[in-house]
C-alpha cells in the first residue's frame, strides 16, 4: 500500500488522524473554556496518565480550542533543569505584548508588564532579547516569595486579558518536573484568579503521581482542579482510532487484523499509531490482514526498542537499571517494593534513595503506598528483551 498515503502518525505529541475515545475530556475542557471566558466558575484540569497515552496530543487539542474561543495561550513543556520563573517569563511577555495592542487593555497590560519586570528581577531571570523597557512596579510581584509573586502576576495578566475581552490559557506539559514550591505557587495563583473571576485557565498534563503531589502542595487543590485519567483506549475507541483513518483513505482492514492489532498494543494510543503505521506499510494491498499485522510486529518492536523505550532506559545509571530489571523479572506490575528488595537481596532502606531517584526521573511511580509501577506501558517486556529473557 502507498506509504505516502499512510494516515498514521507515530511521534511524540503528533496529532493522530482520529482522536478517538477522549470525548469526555475534550467536552469538559470546551465547557470550562467557555464558562471562564464569560466570568463563570469552572475547574482547571490536569491530565494524568502513563507515557504514550496521548496527554500531549490532548493538550495541543485544548490549546487550539482555547485559541478558537478567544484566549491567548502559553504552552510550556517543563524540563528538569529550568525554573518555573524562567519558563513563564517569555511566554507571559508575549501575551502582554499582544494584549497591549488592544486599546481598552493598554493601561492594564502596561501595569502587568511592570509586574513582570519586578518578577524577572527578583527571581533573577535572564531577560536577554526579551527585556522590558518599563520600570519595575514596587510592591507588585517583587517579594521573592513565589506563591505571592506568581499570584500578583497572574492577577495582572488576568485583568489585562479581561479588559481586552480575551482570556489567557496556560498549558504545562510534564507537570511532574515542577518542584513542590512551583506547583504550590500555580495552585495558589489559580485559586486567587478564580476568586476574582478573571479569565485565566490552567491545563496541565503529567504522570499519575501529580494528583497526590498537588494535594500535598495545597489541600484545596482537589476542589480547584479536575484530574481526568488518560489511559489505554477502550476497545471501541481503539477500533475507531485504527479503522476510521484507513477507511478515510479508501482502504480497509480485516476484523481479525483489527483484533490482533488492539491485542498487541493493549489499546495504548502511541502503540496503536506505531502498529497501524507499520501494518499499512507492510500490506501489499487492501484489506490489511492479520498476517500483515504479525509481519509488522517485528518492525514495530524494533522502532519502539530503538526509540521510545531506549531513550528512557539510557537515562538510568547502572544501579538504577539493575533495579528496574529486577522489577521486570517479577512479571507484570504493580510491584511491591519489598519484593524488588528481596530479588536484589538488599535491604529496603538501602534501596530507598535509588528508588526515589528513578521516580524523580519519571521512570516509575507509586500507585499506592508500598507499590511501584512503570510509567511506560510494556516497559517490563522491553527490559526482558534487553537482558535476553
C-alpha positions in Angstrom: 0.0 0.0 0.0 1.1 3.5 -0.8 3.3 4.7 2.1 2.8 8.4 1.1 -0.9 8.0 2.0 -0.2 6.2 5.3 -2.5 8.1 7.7 -0.9 7.1 11.0 1.4 9.4 12.9 3.6 7.7 15.5 5.5 10.6 17.1 5.9 12.4 20.4 2.8 14.5 20.7 1.9 14.1 17.0 -1.8 14.6 16.2 -3.3 11.3 15.3 -5.6 11.1 12.3 -8.5 10.2 14.6 -8.6 11.5 18.2 -10.8 8.6 19.5 -12.0 7.8 22.9 -11.4 11.2 24.5 -14.7 12.9 24.0 -15.4 13.4 27.7 -12.1 15.2 28.3 -12.5 17.4 25.3 -16.1 18.3 26.1 -15.2 19.2 29.7 -12.3 21.4 28.5 -14.6 23.1 26.0 -17.2 23.9 28.6 -14.6 25.2 31.1 -13.1 27.5 28.5 -16.4 28.9 27.6 -17.6 29.4 31.2 -14.4 31.1 32.3 -14.4 33.5 29.4 -17.8 34.8 30.5 -16.8 35.1 34.2 -18.4 31.9 35.4 -16.6 29.3 37.7 -15.1 26.2 36.1 -12.3 24.0 37.2 -8.9 23.8 35.5 -7.6 20.4 34.5 -4.5 18.3 35.0 -4.5 15.2 32.7 -2.9 12.2 34.4 -1.5 9.2 32.6 1.4 7.0 31.6 3.8 7.7 28.8 2.3 7.1 25.3 -1.3 7.7 26.3 -1.7 10.9 24.3 -1.7 13.5 27.1 0.4 16.0 24.9 -1.9 15.4 22.0 -4.9 16.4 24.2 -3.1 19.5 25.5 -2.4 20.6 21.9 -6.1 20.0 21.1 -7.2 22.0 24.1 -4.8 24.8 23.1 -6.4 25.0 19.7 -9.8 25.1 21.3 -8.8 27.9 23.6 -7.4 30.0 20.7 -10.7 29.4 18.8 -12.6 30.5 21.9 -10.7 33.8 22.2 -7.9 33.0 24.5 -4.2 33.9 24.2 -2.3 30.7 25.0 1.0 29.9 26.6 2.2 26.3 26.1 5.2 25.1 28.2 7.0 21.8 28.5 8.5 21.7 31.9 12.1 20.4 31.7 14.1 19.1 34.7 16.7 21.8 34.6 14.8 25.1 34.4 12.8 27.0 36.9 9.2 27.9 36.5 10.1 31.6 36.5 12.4 31.1 33.6 9.8 29.2 31.7 7.0 31.7 32.3 8.8 34.9 31.6 9.0 34.8 27.8 5.5 33.3 27.5 3.8 36.0 29.6 5.9 38.7 27.9 4.5 37.5 24.6 0.9 37.5 25.9 1.2 41.0 27.3 2.6 42.4 24.1 -0.4 41.1 22.3 -2.8 42.5 24.9 -1.1 45.9 24.7 -2.4 46.2 21.1 -6.0 46.4 22.4 -6.9 50.0 23.2 -9.1 49.1 26.2 -6.3 46.9 27.7 -3.3 49.2 27.2 -3.2 50.5 30.8 -3.7 47.1 32.4 -1.2 45.5 30.0 1.4 48.2 30.9 0.8 47.6 34.6 1.2 43.8 34.1 4.5 44.4 32.2 5.8 46.4 35.2 4.8 43.5 37.5 6.6 41.1 35.1 9.7 43.2 35.2 9.6 43.0 39.0 9.1 39.3 38.9 12.0 38.8 36.5 14.3 40.9 38.6 13.5 39.3 41.9 13.9 35.7 40.5 16.9 36.7 38.5 15.5 35.6 35.2 17.9 36.3 32.3 15.8 38.5 30.1 18.2 38.7 27.1 16.5 40.0 23.9 13.1 40.0 25.7 14.0 42.7 28.2 11.2 45.1 29.1 11.5 48.8 28.6 9.4 49.5 31.7 10.3 50.2 35.3 9.5 47.5 37.9 6.4 48.2 39.9 7.2 48.5 43.6 5.2 46.2 45.7 3.9 44.0 42.9 5.4 40.5 42.2 8.6 41.5 44.0 8.6 39.9 47.4 10.8 37.0 46.4 8.1 34.5 47.6 7.0 32.6 44.5 3.4 32.0 45.8 2.8 35.7 46.4 4.6 36.9 43.3 3.1 34.5 40.9 -0.3 35.3 42.2 0.3 39.0 41.6 1.5 38.3 38.1 -1.5 36.1 37.2 -3.9 38.7 38.6 -2.2 41.4 36.5 -2.3 39.3 33.3 -5.9 38.3 34.0 -7.0 41.9 34.5 -5.4 42.9 31.2 -7.0 40.0 29.4 -10.4 40.8 30.8 -10.0 44.5 29.6 -9.3 43.2 26.1 -12.3 40.8 26.1 -9.8 37.9 25.9 -8.8 35.1 28.2 -5.4 33.6 29.0 -4.8 29.8 28.9 -1.6 28.5 30.4 -0.8 24.9 29.4 2.1 23.0 31.0 3.2 19.5 29.9 5.3 17.2 32.1 4.0 18.9 35.3 5.8 16.3 37.5 9.1 18.1 36.8 7.9 21.2 38.6 9.1 21.2 42.2 6.7 21.3 45.1 7.1 25.1 45.6 6.4 25.8 41.9 3.3 23.5 41.8 2.1 25.1 45.0 2.5 28.6 43.6 0.5 27.7 40.5 -2.3 26.3 42.6 -2.4 29.4 44.9 -2.3 31.7 41.9 -5.2 29.9 40.1 -7.2 29.9 43.4 -6.9 33.6 43.6 -7.8 34.4 39.9 -10.8 32.1 40.3 -11.9 34.1 43.3 -11.5 37.3 41.3 -13.4 35.8 38.3 -10.7 36.6 35.9 -10.4 34.8 32.5 -7.4 32.7 33.3 -7.4 28.9 33.0 -4.7 26.3 33.5 -4.4 22.9 31.8 -1.6 20.6 32.8 -0.5 17.1 32.0 1.7 14.7 33.8 2.4 11.3 35.3 -0.2 9.8 37.7 1.6 10.9 40.9 0.7 14.5 40.2 -2.7 14.3 41.9 -1.1 13.3 45.2 1.7 15.9 44.8 -1.0 18.6 44.2 -2.8 17.6 47.3 0.4 17.7 49.3 1.2 21.1 47.9 -2.2 22.6 48.8 -5.1 20.8 50.5 -7.7 22.6 48.3 -6.2 21.5 45.0 -8.7 18.8 44.6 -11.5 21.4 44.7 -9.7 23.6 42.2 -8.7 21.1 39.5 -10.2 18.1 37.8 -7.8 15.2 37.2 -9.1 13.2 34.3 -7.3 9.9 33.8 -5.8 9.4 30.3 -5.2 5.7 29.9 -5.4 3.0 27.3 -8.4 3.4 24.9 -11.5 1.2 25.3 -11.9 -1.5 22.6 -14.4 0.7 20.8 -12.1 3.7 20.9 -9.1 1.7 19.8 -11.1 0.3 16.8 -12.1 3.8 15.8 -8.5 5.1 16.1 -7.3 2.4 13.6 -10.3 1.7 11.4 -11.6 5.2 10.6 -8.3 6.6 9.2 -7.8 3.5 7.0 -11.4 3.8 5.6 -11.0 7.6 5.1 -8.1 6.7 2.8 -10.3 4.4 0.8 -8.8 1.2 2.2 -9.9 -1.4 4.8 -8.7 -3.7 7.5 -9.9 -7.3 8.3 -11.7 -7.8 11.6 -9.2 -10.3 12.7 -6.3 -7.9 11.9 -8.1 -5.2 13.9 -8.5 -7.5 16.9 -4.8 -8.6 16.7 -3.6 -5.1 16.5 -5.6 -4.0 19.5 -4.4 -7.1 21.4 -0.7 -6.3 20.7 -0.9 -2.6 21.6 -3.2 -3.1 24.6 -5.1 -0.1 23.3 -2.3 2.5 24.1 -2.6 5.3 21.6 1.1 5.7 20.8 1.4 1.9 20.2 -1.8 1.9 18.1 -0.2 4.6 15.8 3.0 2.6 15.5 1.4 -0.7 14.7 -1.1 1.0 12.4 1.7 2.7 10.6 3.8 -0.4 10.1 0.9 -2.6 9.2 -0.1 -0.2 6.5 3.4 -0.2 5.0 3.7 -4.0 5.3 0.4 -4.7 3.5 0.7 -5.2 -0.3 -3.0 -4.5 -0.8 -6.2 -3.7 1.0 -7.6 -5.0 3.2 -4.8 -5.2 5.8 -4.8 -8.8 7.1 -3.8 -10.5 10.3 -0.7 -11.7 8.6 0.2 -8.1 7.8 -0.1 -7.2 11.5 2.1 -10.1 12.5 4.7 -9.3 9.9 4.7 -5.7 11.0 5.2 -6.5 14.7 9.0 -7.1 14.3 9.5 -3.6 12.8 7.2 -2.1 15.5 9.2 -3.5 18.4 12.5 -2.6 16.8 11.3 1.1 16.4 10.0 1.2 19.9 13.1 -0.5 21.4 15.4 1.8 19.5 13.5 5.0 20.3 10.5 5.1 22.7 11.9 2.6 25.2 15.7 3.1 24.8 15.7 6.8 25.3 14.2 6.3 28.7 16.4 3.3 29.7 19.5 5.3 28.7 18.8 7.9 31.3 19.3 5.4 34.1 22.6 4.6 35.9 23.8 1.0 36.0 22.4 0.6 39.6 19.1 2.1 38.5 18.9 -0.2 35.6 19.6 -3.1 37.9 16.6 -2.0 40.0 14.1 -1.7 37.1 15.3 -5.0 35.6 14.6 -6.7 38.9 11.1 -5.2 38.7 10.6 -6.6 35.2 11.8 -10.1 36.3 8.9 -10.2 38.8 6.4 -10.1 35.9 3.6 -7.6 35.2 3.3 -4.7 37.7 2.5 -3.1 40.0 5.3 -4.4 42.3 5.8 -4.4 46.0 9.0 -2.5 46.9 9.8 -5.3 49.4 9.6 -7.9 46.6 12.1 -5.9 44.5 14.4 -5.6 47.5 14.2 -9.4 48.1 15.1 -10.0 44.4 18.1 -7.7 44.7 19.0 -9.2 48.1 19.4 -5.8 49.6 17.5 -4.1 52.5 14.7 -1.8 51.6 16.1 1.2 53.4 19.3 1.0 51.4 17.3 0.9 48.1 15.1 3.9 49.1 17.3 6.6 47.6 17.8 4.7 44.4 14.0 4.2 44.1 13.4 7.9 44.8 15.9 8.9 42.0 14.2 6.6 39.5 10.8 8.2 40.4 12.3 11.7 40.0 13.4 10.7 36.5 9.8 9.8 35.7 10.5 6.2 35.1 8.4 4.7 37.9 5.7 5.9 40.3 3.9 4.7 43.3 0.2 4.0 42.6 -0.3 3.1 46.3 1.8 3.1 49.4 4.4 0.4 49.2 3.8 -0.3 45.5 5.7 0.8 42.4 4.9 0.6 38.7 6.5 1.7 35.4 5.3 5.0 33.9 5.9 3.5 30.4 3.4 0.8 29.2 5.0 -2.5 28.3 8.4 -1.4 29.7 8.9 -4.7 31.6 8.6 -6.6 28.3 11.3 -4.3 26.7 13.6 -4.9 29.7 13.3 -8.6 29.4 14.2 -8.3 25.7 17.2 -6.2 26.7 18.6 -8.9 29.0 17.6 -11.7 26.6 14.8 -13.3 28.5 
